[in-house]
Structure formats: C-alpha cells, structure tokens
Amino acid sequence: MTLNLNIYQHIMNNGLTISNPAVNAGRETSNQLMALEMALNNPALDLLGIDLTVLTSARDSIASTNTNIIGSVNAMATTADNAIQMSSMAQQVNRLDAMSSGISSSCSNTTELFGSIQGENDAAFAIVYESARALVQGIIDVMGGLIALDEFETLLTTLSDYMSVADGEISSLLSKEAAKVLEIKNKITSSAIAQTIAMLWDNPCSKAVMNDVLPDEIKRLLP
C-alpha cells in the first residue's frame, strides 16, 4: 500500500476533521424543529381558542419527531466519523461475499452502509424542515389574526403528520444501516476466526489442542 506523504503530514500536523453535507442538513432540520417546539409551547396559543386536543396532539407529535431527528442526526454523524474504517471493512466483506458466492465483487455492502450520509435521507429531512418552517410562520399568523383558527388547526394537523411520516422514513433507513453494520462486523469476525483455526490446525504445536476443542462439524471441514 502506497503512503501519500502529503496526506500523512497534513493529518499529523492538523488532525482530520470529518464533514458531511447530509449530516449538516439533518442538523439544520433539528434546529428548525427546536424553533418550532419553542413557538408551539407559547402559553398564549392556549388562550386563542384553538382546539386543545388538536394542539396537544401536535405538540406531542412534534416533540417525538424532534427527539427522533436528533437521534438520527447523531447516528449519521457517527457513521460519517467512522466512514474511513467502515469503508475498509465493507470492502473486505465485498470480497468475502464474492468468494463465498462465486459472483464478482460488487459495492453492495458499501452502498447499503452509507446511504444516509450520501443523500438518501435528504428529501425526508427537507419535508420536515419545510413543514416546521411553515408551522412557525403559521403560529405567527394565527397569533396576529392573519389566519382563522380552523385553518391553523388543519395546517397543524397536516404538517405534523407529514413530519411524522418523513421521520419514519429516516429512522427506517438508519435501522437498515445499523443492521448492515452488525452483519459486516459478524462476517469479518467469522473470517478472522476461520483463518486462525486453519492456521492453528496446520501447526503441529496447536493441532492437538484444536482437535480437542473444535466441534466435529468444524473439524470435518479441515484438511
């Protein structure tokens, strides 16, 4: 493996700061949701005559969405921070899958591992961001008497639902990525153990020990 001395010296002198546009978009969405929560929790809203059932339901839904979005953004940031290490592991598993299946190596593990930080959540984040922004404006308008209470209630219910659905899409993708991480780590661990067993079985010093500890189904696979 060739060492790029310029990169090496830069990292030695400056460290390495990871930045990712998808994570930044998620953080902007989270900030907009926080602004919405603050506006929605203004006690003056309760005095306008808005249906309190609608208002309470929206507050609970948006608070839940905000909590989930914060967790999703943190998960994406962790994925970005670990992208170099995990990309290397994904490449290794791509080769392992090709060996075990007899099919040419692909990028499938890499693709499934990093979708969220490569923009697959961007559309859902945009829905949450724009919905939250529109609701903040709606709160300003209803408190200023610019829109009717029933119009605001409809806006509140509709946009809360939009955000909840988009939040579910974000969480679903991240759940799939988390499962892929576990799968990749399991395959690498299994590969390392398999190689170690084969090496120890070939060594006369350790073969007797392996013969006594390995299960029969493993020993039948050894030469």
Order of alpha helices (4+ residues) and beta strands (2+ residues): alpha-alpha-alpha-alpha-alpha-alpha-alpha-alpha-alpha
